Amino acid sequence: MRVIVVGAGIIGLSTAWYLRRLGAEVTIIDPFPALGASHAAAGMIAPAAEVVWGQTPLYPLMQASAQMYPEFAAEVASAAEAGLGFSDVGTLVCAGDRADLQALRELREAQSQSGFDTELITGSAARAVEPSLSPAVAGAVHISGDRSIDPRRVCAALLSVLSTGSGSLIRQRAAGLVRVGEATVGVEINDGRRLEADQVILCAGSTNNTIHGAPQLPLREVWGDVLRLRAPAEATPLLTRTIRGLVNGRSVYLVPRPDGEIVLGASSREDGRSGTPGGAIHRLLADGQRLVPGVLDAEITDITTRARPGSPDDLPMIGRIDSGCIVSTGYFRHGILLAPFGGRLGAELALGTVSDWPPDGSLESVSPHRFTTETTAGPNHATAYSTRSIS
Ligand SMILES: Cc1cc2nc3c(=O)[nH]c(=O)nc-3n(C[C@H](O)[C@H](O)[C@H](O)COP(=O)(O)OP(=O)(O)OC[C@H]3O[C@@H](n4cnc5c(N)ncnc54)[C@H](O)[C@@H]3O)c2cc1C
């Protein structure tokens, strides 16, 4: 089967990875592969630390994907013969002061109710395992099961494996879907060529709606600013595990890579500004140094701003749009964590092989049709979306 994947972020690439494994002939289209939100992401694979009240349908997806990660990462690393910066040392969620400790207790309660195994420890116990933490840290939740990976390395590895062979990666923008009647039969790219396919999978992140003929989904751009740092040689490693924290109620994280890089993030803005506001960087450094004072001695090696592709309920939108088209976007702040789950689901939906694999209820909770008013269609059936098509 010939499948076109539009978009080479972590979702398009992981979808193409599973498609290839299932025997499909895959073409990926992207003018700027791996330079969207996936280029900014810190790479936390952290279902427990991501528990937020009111997002219950997300937990089974996050847990299913987290369980798939070690095998997914090992196979991609082996195929690409490249390290992916995978770390399974765990996470400490820290309280910047005693006021933040109360919020941390509530978070831990939510984690327990959701079935995650976490432990509340004192500030001094946290410093015993991470000596760079500030003496002001009032307590921490220790999460041993959370992991991290370097999304830039994952995308580079997937690209190197998937772009071998002529025509497998086309560095062009997809201008629109080619449709015959109600069915998608291909993609028109910017140079005017029309590429035919049995199935098209739209993985264009937050810009899905700019593709002519694509379903007009309720996507929102949630901008995030993030810094990459390198501690001086004498202070390396500054950290051994991911540090997340609450500082005056604001969340901040530091994700150390095995090679010594530290990712400090991230802001969350819906102000439509694609540039990096100085105030966002100032706040990240100020909040980061409240938890780990040594960040102010580190060198800033990179500042990146990208839009997270958000949905109204913060769950992704993965499902069939018509007999020739699947959409897979809206991964918001969990696209790296959900990549194995979303990639496999998108691939299996396209090839018609979804059987009893996804966790109960997950097809319904990610259906792109859940925001439409039509009630006759079941989960992941095509519904009437407003589309702008090239036919
Ligand atoms: C600061 C920050 C930190 C984050 N940290 C984490 C984290 O720690 N853990 C986690 O799980 N998630 C994290 N996320 C979220 C995660 O990055 C996203 O959910 C994920 O990258 C979305 O992947 P995607 O492939 O859908 O989108 P993208 O990575 O944006 O990829 C979309 C691709 O589509 C291409 N494209 C767009 N339009 C077209 C077109 N018309 N034709 C062809 N190609 C097109 C783009 O060029 C791009 O390459 C973070 C996000 C940000 C911004």
The ligand as an ORCA input file, in Angstrom:
! r2SCAN-3c Opt
* xyz 0 1
  C       8.991     24.086     24.552
  C       8.330     22.754     24.348
  C       8.673     21.692     25.164
  C       8.055     20.441     25.002
  N       8.440     19.399     25.798
  C       7.841     18.190     25.650
  C       8.229     17.084     26.447
  O       9.136     17.189     27.285
  N       7.579     15.895     26.291
  C       6.575     15.739     25.374
  O       6.001     14.645     25.291
  N       6.209     16.767     24.564
  C       6.809     17.982     24.691
  N       6.429     19.032     23.903
  C       5.327     18.837     22.953
  C       5.835     18.213     21.667
  O       6.958     18.922     21.213
  C       4.741     18.232     20.604
  O       3.552     17.669     21.104
  C       5.204     17.414     19.392
  O       6.463     17.857     18.958
  C       4.198     17.516     18.261
  O       4.751     16.795     17.188
  P       4.155     16.924     15.729
  O       4.941     16.012     14.873
  O       2.668     16.777     15.787
  O       4.390     18.454     15.333
  P       5.713     19.178     14.809
  O       6.919     18.715     15.508
  O       5.404     20.638     14.851
  O       5.849     18.684     13.320
  C       4.963     19.090     12.304
  C       5.738     19.040     10.998
  O       4.815     19.272      9.944
  C       5.449     20.051      8.972
  N       4.413     20.711      8.191
  C       3.542     21.663      8.582
  N       2.750     22.023      7.563
  C       3.127     21.259      6.507
  C       2.681     21.166      5.148
  N       1.677     21.916      4.672
  N       3.312     20.298      4.328
  C       4.320     19.506      4.788
  N       4.774     19.558      6.053
  C       4.180     20.426      6.890
  C       6.319     21.017      9.755
  O       7.386     21.521      8.940
  C       6.809     20.127     10.886
  O       8.066     19.536     10.589
  C       7.060     20.275     24.010
  C       6.749     21.338     23.164
  C       7.377     22.569     23.321
  C       7.039     23.705     22.376
*
